[in-house]
Amino acid sequence: AEERYHLRPVGRIRLLGRVDAMTVWQLLDSIRDNNERALHIEQLSLFNTYYEAYVQRSFKAAREGFEALLKDNPSDGVLEFYIQSCRIYEQTPPPAAWQAEIEMRFK
């Protein structure tokens, strides 16, 4: 039987000194707490919708979606990160060449 894993994109990360970004995924099935794992998996489809809005530069819609998910899942650091990023980009949009990459400034 084919096993199916629940993967959530954390983001496109570009490491210091690298040109290319790589997509980093969170394996939701590895979350130890049963309730937290179930909640993350339940929210995955909506998260993906809001993440895609973020990538498409619809920052207000993405932020509002992420905030709604955070109400049910207040300890989710990935949601907090994207909410903060959306707030910043709503005030100061990224350059036209932006590709939703997160630049790591340290090794």
N, C-alpha and C positions, 0 to 999 in steps of 0.2 A: 504494500500500500504506500502511496506517495505521502510523505510527511509535509505538512505545510507550516511554515514559520510565520510569525507576525513581526514584520520589520517596519520600523518607523524611521523616516529620514531625519537625521539630526541636522544635516546641512552639508553644503559643499565647502570643504575645508581646504585652504591652501596653506601649507606649512612654510615657515620662514625659509627663504632662499629657493623655494620651488616655483616653477612657472605654472604648472598644471594643478588644478584643484581635484580633490577626490571626494566622492559622496561617502559620508559616514552614516552608518545605520545603527539603530538601537534594536537589539533583539528583545522584543517585549516578553517572549516566552521565558526569558532568564530572570525576570523580576521575581524575587523570592516570596514577597508577600502576596498571598492569593488574591486578596481584595484589590490591591494596587495593580497587580498584573491584569486581572479581569477588567478593571476600569480602563487601563491603557488600551487594551485590545478592543473594548467596546467603543472607545473614542477614536480609534485609528482612522476610520473612513472620514470622519469630520476633520480630524487633524490634517489628513492628506489634502482635503478640500481647501482648508485655510492656508496650508503650506504652499499650495499651488497659487493661491491668490497673492501670497507674499512674493513668490518668484515672479509673478506677472505684474508686480508693483502696485497691487490693489491693497495698500497698507492699512487703510482704515477698516476695510472689510475683514482683512486677515486679523488685525488686532482685536476687533470685536468678537470674532470667532474664537480666537485663542483665549480671550478673557472669559468667554462663556464656558469653555472647557476647564479653565483654571478654577472656576467656582466649585466644580465637582472634584477637582484634583489639585488642591492648593500646594502640594509639595513638588509639583512637576517643574523642575528647573528648565527644561527645554521650552515649555510654554512661557515661562517668565522671560527667558532670553528673547524669544520672538516678539513678545509683547513690547519689551524695551526697544528692540530693533525697529519695530513698526512705529513706535512713538517718535524715535529719532528721524526716521525717513519721512514721516508725515510732516515734520517741521522742515527738514532739509533733505529733499529727495536725492537719491544717489545719482551719480553720473549716468549718462545714456548707455555707456558700455558696461554697466554693472550687470553681473551675472549671478547675483545672490550668493556670492562667495564670502566665507568667513575667513579672514586672514589671521593666522596665528602669528603673533609677533615675537614669539619665543620658541625655543626648542625644548 
